[in-house]
């Protein structure tokens, strides 16, 4: 029946000079969306089968029109919790759409994420890919700026002309324009003239907060009229005459390569924010006006008036659409629950099952040969030079590597790690960004999803705080999409104390990254390890935090000969600096040199034999090496720069207590910074950070127990 109706009523030419759309399909998708909302609200929510229900009634018409125009194989879009009609318009299987809110097996995430948080890999590339949605409002914007930049990069730098005409679309409500993610993305895309369409659905409210509270005058779009390189299109999102023309104009503008466009359409929210929202905060006349602006009856009248569909066909389509949803709901009810045996899978990449979209592995990228054997060459290099030399080689051999951040370009980084790389590889490979860590990491997500290897720099560890949402969302992407998407990247973060400390530039706090699901964490103590760990990260299929300790960048002890262009160190492999039998000392980063010196001093004065283990990576960490050593020595001292309470040393101590309790001859000890920020005064800093003397004394005390 559907096919017969469709054959008779597909519109193939313009009506009244309006843009061409398949009005039958637009009507059908609207009816499917409305039917699903109705069944969820009246049955599935009360039955506790659906727990997060966000209706898109009123938003649906314009969403479907926009989605129907995203037909380029390299188009990509990001949505938000009220974007389900748009998702349906991209061609996703209806059974997936229906099963996901019920958290059934076979949904968007196999029951791992809430059903309104959608994704669509579209591996056949018959249209737009839908980025994995995020639960945070505004988090959808900067990743799409990254995709828009990757379109330009693939086309102009990699000479892949299949990207010509592709575009990136970010969807959001009017209140999301207040978020730092929106403003960061706006700066990225307009500054670089990127093919990015900001689609704003303006219903006047952010849950219950009216626009007058969000922005002066209650109209962000009006306030943006002076923004450079931003083409603004504004109008009604419910009018079958005007709305299609506005959407077509916006899409044509971005596809033509003219730059960034913001399309704001006024739409009614014909429901509460969620099913439970009674909307008592809205005036009665406002609600009545919203109901009068419902685009569905407007569409029906438009089709009838223009002879595009008869009343009978409309009624039949409505009945059929409702039945189609009813059938899909009944099928979804019969689907099995997700298998708990798979719950822990896909936190990290699995070699035998690569994600569908994102990263170099998904495209089958081939790297130069790697070796675990160091082949030292030349003079000893400091860690800063070793990092720069490794970035240089990977940039030269992998055109998909891009290095960027604040002051990373012509200046060469405030620490000097990228000195000369911009001059050598150009502004498209090594470049500066606007001052927004949210934007630096967010755009990295879009680049990674396009198959590039972004290497963003966060200038100091403390400055990563504004990027926390993007970092968290990146880490859990693989798991929450059930291995459909992943965004491998290497985030370089200098941190830790230097000649001076302070609460802003000297933070270590590495335990936060060890706790972030899905992230790897490397903390090299010397130049050779920095080369091997960085190269491994740049060729790996997981996102990595690469922590560059400020006190080690030009430290004499940390200097090593360059180990060769093929040298890698697999993550999770500790390095035993000294072997011994009386005590095991576990450390990493800047504490390794101090622990080695303290152990050697104690050996020379007391004859005590101390084993010093440099973990090198904390996520994963080499549990086997530590357990084996402590089982041999019976004693363990853990030394780190981070605060003591809930520091990573507590994790190690807990594992030892659980697995080696009866092998211990003394209590496990930790020597750390006290629970304070880094002080600026030199004497205060020396008092706070574990010194060689304090370490040696702690070693002796533990041996004497």
N, C-alpha and C positions, 0 to 999 in steps of 0.2 A: 504493500500500500504506500509506504513512504517513497519508494523509488518512483512509482507511477505519478504521485503528486509532484515530486521534485522535477521530473522530466517536463511536466506541463507548466511549471511556474518558476523555473530558474530565470532570472532577469539577465539578459545578455547585452542589453543596450541601455543607454541612459534614458531616464524618464524626467521630463522637465529640466533637462541639463543637469540632473543630479549625478553624483558618482555612482559607479556600477557596484552593486552588491547582490549577493544571492539572498533575496528577501525571504525565500522559503526557509533556507538554513538559519538565517538570523532569527526568524520567528520560532522555528523548532527549538533552537538552543535556549531562547528565552523561556519557552514553555517547559522545557526539561528542567531548567534551573528553578523555575517557580514551583514546579511539582515536587522537586526534591526538597526545597525549603519547607513546603507545606507538610510533607510526610515526616520530615525530621521534627518539625515543631509540634505536630499533633500526635505523633506516634513514637518516634524513635527517642526523642528526648525524654518524654514521660516514662517510657519503658527502660530508661537508663542504658540504652544501646549507644546513644550519642551524648557526649558530655560537653563538647565545644561547638556551638552552632552560631554561625554568623550569616545572616541572610544578606544577599546582595540586591534585593528588590529595589528598583529605582536606579541602581548603578549598572544593571545588567545590559541594557540596550547598547550603551556606548562601549562598554567593555567588549562585547561580542563583535561590534563593528570594527574596533581596533584590532582585535585578534585575527579577524578574517583577512586583514591586509598584511600580516606578518608571514609572508610566504617565502622569503629569501632563506636559503639553507644556512646562512650564517647570522640570521637574526637571533637575538636573545632578549629576554625580558625578565624582569623581577616583579613579583606581585606582593600582595600582603593578604591579611586574613579575609578580606572581603572581595577577593579576586576570582572566585570559583567560576563564574560565567566566562571570564577571560580564559581561564585554564581550559575549559571545555571547548572554547572556540579554536584552540590550537590543535585539536585532533586527538586528545588523550582518550583512552578507552573509558567508556561510561561506567563499566563495572568497577574500574579502579577508583573513579570519582566517588561512587556510591559506597564502596567498601571501606575507604580510608577513614571517614568519620566514625565508623564503628570499630576502628582499630583491628581490623581483620587481616589475616595473611593475604598478601597479594595487593595491598593498598600501596600508596605512595612510599611508605616507609616500612611496610610489613609490621605495622603496629607500634613502631618505635616513637613516632612523633604524632602530635595532634592532627586530625584530619584536615583542618583548614590550612595547615602549613604544607603547601603542595610543592611538587617538583615534576619536571617532565624532561627527561634526557633527549627525547626526540632523536634517537640514534640514526634513524633513516634520513634525517635532515630534510624533511619535506616542508619544513617551516621553522618557526622559532623554537629554540630551547628555552624552557622556563627554569631559571635559577632556583636552587633550593631556597624556599622562603625561610625567613627567620621570625622568631617570636617577638623580637624587639622592633618597635615602631621607628622608622627611619634607617634601619640597618640595611634596607634594600637598595639604597641609592648609590653609594660609592662602589660596590662591586660592578654595577652596570657601567659606571664611568670607566672602570678598568676594562670591561669588554669593549666599550666604544674605542678606547685607546688601542686595544689589541686588533680591532678591525683595521685601523689605519696602519698598524705595524705589520700585520700579515700582508696587507696589500702593497705598502710602499717599501718595506725593508726585506720581507721574505719573498716578495714578488709573486704572491699568490693572488692572482686577479679574480679568483672566484669570490673574493670578499668585496668586490666593487658593488656598491649599492646596498650593502648590508647596514643594519642599524641596531641600536640598543634602546630598549624601552624600560623605563622604571615607572611603576605605578604606585600611587600613594594618595591618601586622603589629604584634605586641606590642612589638618592639624599636624601632619607629619612634616610640613614645611617649617615647623619650628625647631626641628631636631638638628643637631650638629651634623648628622649624616647627610641631610638634604643640602645644607650650606656648603659642606665640604665637596660634595659631588658637583654642585653648581659651579664652584670655583674651578674644579678640575676640568670639567667639560667645556665651559665657556673660555677659559684661559687657553685651552688647546684646540678650540673649534672642533670638537668631537661630534660624531654622528649619534647624538643622544637625544631621545625624546623623553622629557619629563611629562608624564600624564598625571594630572591632578584631578581627582574627583572631589569636588567641593560640595559637601552637603551641609556645611555651616556649623557642624559640631564635631568635637573630639570627645567621643562618648557623651558626656553631659556638658562639656565646656564649650561655650560659644566662641566664635572667631574673634569677637571683640577683646577677649582675654588673651588670645594668641598673638595678636599683632596690632599695631596702631591703625585705627580705622576699620579693623576687621577684614582686611583684604590684602593678603600678602602679594598676590599677583599684581595688583595695582601699584604696590610699593616697589615692585621689581622692574618697572618700566624703563628705568634709567640704566639697567644692567647691560653692560657691553657684551656683544656677541651672543645675545639671547633673543631669539625670535619668539614673541608671545602671540598665541592664538587663544581667544577667549570667547566663550559662548555657552549655549544651552546644550545639555547632554541628554535631553529627552525628546527633541523635536526631529521627527523623521525627515524633514526637509533640510534643516540647518545642520544637525549633528553629523550626518555622513560627510557633508562638504567640509566641515571643520577638521574632521579626523583625516580625510583624504589630503587636505592641504598640509596638515602637519607631517604626515608620513612622506608626502612628496618632497617637502622641504628638506627633511633629514636625509632621505635617500639621495637627493641631488648633490649632496656633499657641501651644502652651504653652511652647515654647522649645527649648533644646539638649538632645540626648540622646546618651549614650555606650552603645553596644551592644557588649559584649565576649562573643565566643563562643569557647569552647575547641575547637580543631580539631587533628587530627594532620597533621603534614607527612609524607606517606607516600613520601618521596623525599628525596634530598639537596637542598641549597640550589639547586644546578644539576645538570645531568646528570653533571658530572664529580665531584661531591661524594660521597665514599664513606661519610660519616657515622661515621667511626671515633671521633669524639668523643662519640657517644651511647652510654650503657650498653645492653647487649643486651636487658635486660628492658624498658627504655624503648621501644626500637624494637618489641619484641613487643607491648607495650601499644598503641602507635600503630596497628599493623596490625589489632589486634582492634577498634579504634574506626573502621575504615573506614566512611564513611557509605553507600557504594553497596550493599553487602549488607544493611545495615540498612534502606535504602529498599525494596529488593526484598521483604524479609520483611514490612515494613509494608504494602505494596501487596497482597501475597498474602493476608496475614492478614485484611485488611479487604475483600477481594473487589473491589479496585480494578483489578487486573490479573491475568491468568492467567500461569502459567509459560510457556505457548506464546507469548503475546503478548510477554512479557519477552524471551524468546530471539530471537524474530523482530526485535524492536526493536534488540537488541544487534547482531545480524548486519547489519541494515539500516544502522545508524549507522556501523558499521565500514566498510561498503562506501561509504557516502556520503562519509566522510573519504578513503577510498582514491581515489575518483573525483576529489575536490577536489584531492588531492595530485598526481594525474597531470595535471590541468588546469593546476595551478600550475607544474609542471615545464615545460610547454609555453609558458608566458607569456614574453614577451621581457624582456630586461634593460632597466632604465631607460635612457632616452636621455641620453648624456653632454652632448648639445647643450643640454639644459635645466638642467644642473647649477647654473649661476649665477643662475637665475631665482628670484624670490620671496625674495631677501634683504630687499628693500624692496617696498612696494606697487607694483602695476602698474595704471595707471588703467583699462586695458581689461579687467582681470580681477580683480574684487574678491573677497576671501576669503569663504568661506561663512558663518563665524561670527566675531563679535567686532568691536568698534569701531562708530563712527557710520556709516561708509560701507556696511557690510553691511546696515544697515536703511534705507538711502537717505535719511539725514538731510540736510535742506537748511539751509544757513547763510545769514546775511545777505550782501549783496554785499560783495566784497572789492576793494581797489584797491591798486595798486603806487605810487600817487602820494600823497606826503605833503601834507596840508593843515594846516599848523601853526596852532594856535589857542591863545590865552592866553599866560600867563607861562611861563617856562622851568621845567620840573619836574625834580626829581631822579629818578634811576632807580627808587628805591623807590616813589615816588608813581606813576610811569608804569606799573610792574608792577601795582600795586594797582588803578589805573584800568582797565587792560586786563582783569584778572581780574573786576572788577566788571561790565564790559560783557558779557563772555562768560557769566558767571553769569546775568545778567539776560535775555540773549537765547537761551540754550541751557539748558533745564531739566535736561539730562543731564550737565552739568558739576558735579563735586563736588571741593571743595578740602579737604585734610585733612593732618594730621601732628601732631607733638608741639608743643603750645603754639600751634597755628594758630588755634584757636577764639576764645574771649573775649579772650585776651591779645593776639591779633592778630599772633602770630609773634614770636620773639625779635629779629628784625630789623625788624618792623613792616610787612611786606609785605601782611599780610591784616587790618590794623587796620580794624575796623568792619564787615567782611564777615560775620562771624558774626551780629552784631546785625541786619544788613540781611536776610540770606538764611536765617538759622535754623540750628539744630543739625544738620539733615539734609543741608544743602548745604555748610556750612563747619564743620568739627568737629575736635576733638582725638582723638588715638589713644593707645593704650598705648605705652610706651617700647620699641618693637621695630621696627627697620627692616625686618627680615624680614617682619613682619606688615604694615607700611605698604605695601611694594611687593607682597607676596603678595596682599593683599586687593584691590589695584588691578588685578591680573590678572583676578580673578573679576568685578569690576565692568566691566572693559573687554570681557570675553567676553559679558557680558549686554547690551552695546550702550550703556553709559554712557561718559563721558569723565572718568576720574579724573585729578586733579591733585595727586599726593602731594608733600609736601615732606620732604626729608631735611635736617635742621636745619643741619648742617655737612658739608662734603665727606668728611671722615674717617669720619663716621658711616654712610656708605654701605657700608662694608666688611661689616657683618653681613647686608646685603641682597644681597650679590654673587651668590649662587646664583639668587635670584629675578630679578635684573636680567639675568643671562646667559640664563636660560631664556626670559625674555620676548623678548629680542632675536632668538633663533633660532627662535621659535615658528612664524613664517610659513614659514620655509625648511624646517624639519624636518617640518612637516605638509603640505608641498607646496601651500601657499596655502589650506588648508582653514580654518585658524584664524589670527587675529592679535589682539594686545592693545595697540592704540594707547593711549598715555597720555603725559602731560607730567610728568616728574619734575623739580621745582624743587630745585636744590642750591646754596645759598650756599657760597662757599669763597674761597680765596686770602687773601693778607695784608690786614690792615687797619692801624690805627694801631700795633698791635703784632702780632707773629706768635707762633706756637708750633707744635709738631708735631701738635697735635690739632684746632685750629680753623682753621688757615691753609693747609692742604694745597690744592694745585691739582690736580696729577696728572691733568689732563684727557685725557692720551693713553690712559688706560685705557678711556675711553668711546669714543674714536675706534677703538680696537681691538676693542671689543665688537661682534660681528656683529649687524646689524639695528637698531642704535641710531643715531639722529641726535644731533648735538651742536651746540648753539648757545651762543656766548659773546659776548654783546653788550658793547660798550664805552661805550654812551651810552643815554640815555633813549629817544630816537626809535627806535633799532635794537631796544631791548628790547621796545617796543610791537609793532613789526612782526614780529619773530621769534617772540615769544610767541603772538601771535594766529595766525600761520601754523601754529605747532605745535599749537595747540588745535583747529585745523580740518583737520589733516593725518591721514593714515591710517597713520602710522608712529609707533612709540614714540620719544620725544625726551627727552634730558637738556638741561634749560635751566639753564645755569650762571650764577649771579648773583654777580659778584665783589664781595666785601665792601668793598673800598676804593673801589668805584665807586657804591655805593648812594646816598651823599649827597655825591658828589664834584662840585665846582663845574664842572669841565671837561665832565663827562658830562651836565650839565643841558641839556635841549632842550624846545622847545614840544611839546605833545601833538600828534601827527600826524593825529588823527582816528580815529573808531571803526571805519572800514573799512580802515585801513592795514595792509598785510601786506608782509613782505619774504620772497621765496622763498628757501629754503635753497640754499646753494651759490653765492651771488652776493656776491662781495667788494665792498668799498667803497674806492675810491681816495681817500684823505684828501688827499694832495698829489701833484701830478704832477711828474715830473722826468726827467732824461736821464742822470745820472751814476751812479746807484745805485738799486737796488730794495730796499726794506725791507719784509719781511713780518712782520706781528705780529697780535695779537688780545688781547682782554680788557684788563687793566690796563696792558699795555705800549703800547697805541695812543697814549694821551696823551703818554707819555714819548718815544715815537718821533717823534711830530709836533713836539713842542717841541724835541727835539734837532735834527731836520732843519731847522726854521726858524732855530734858532740858528746852525747851520753855514752856512745860506744867507746869513744876514746878515753873518757874519764872513769867509767864504771865497768866497761866490758859487756854491757847488756846488749843483746841482739834484738833489734826492733825491725819489724816488717812494715814498710810504708807502701800503701796502695793508693794510687791516683785513679779515681773512678773514671775520669775523662768525660763520661756522659752520665747524667742522673736519670734520664728517661730515654731508653732503658738503662738500668744500672746492673753491674756485674755481680749479682747476688752470689753466684757460685764461687767466684774468686774470694769474696769476703768470708763466706761461710767456711771455705777450705782453710783459709789462713787462720781464722779465729779458732777453728777446731784444733789446729796445730798449736797455737800459742796459749789458748785458754783465756786471753785477755784482749779487750778492744777499747781503744780510744778513738773517738770520732771528732775531727776538728773541722769547723767551717766558719766562714765569715758572717753568714746570715744570723739572724736572731735565734736564740735558743728555743723558745717556745714554738712548737710545731714546725721547727726547721727540718730539713731533710734528714738530719742526723737522728731525729726521733723515729723516722721510718726505718732506718737501718737498725737502730737499737731494738725496735719492736720485733723485727724479723729475727734478729739474733736471739732475743728472749724466747720467741716462739719455737725456733727450730734448733737452737743449740744450748738450751738452758743447762742441761746436765754436763756440758763440756766446758762451761765457764768456771774459772778459778777466782774470778773477782767480778764485782758489778761493772756493767758497761758504763763508760764515762763519756761525757760530751764536753768539749771546750769550744765555746762560740763567742760571738758578740753578745753582750747583754741585750735585753729587749728594749733597745733605744735606737733612734736614727743615728746616722754617721755624724759625729761632731766635726766642726771645722778646725778648731784649735789643734795644732799638731800634737801637743802633749795629751790632750783628751782623746784624740784619735788613736794614739799609740796605746793608751790605757784601755781603749775599748776593743781593738782588734787583737786577736790572739797573737802574741809575739813569740819569737823563738824561745825566749827564757820561760815564758808561761807554759809553752808546749812541752819543753824539756822537763819542767817541774811536774806537770801533769803526767808525763810518761813515767817519771821516777816514782811518783806517788802510787800509780796504778800497779807498777811492778812490785812495789813493796807491800801491797795488800796481802 
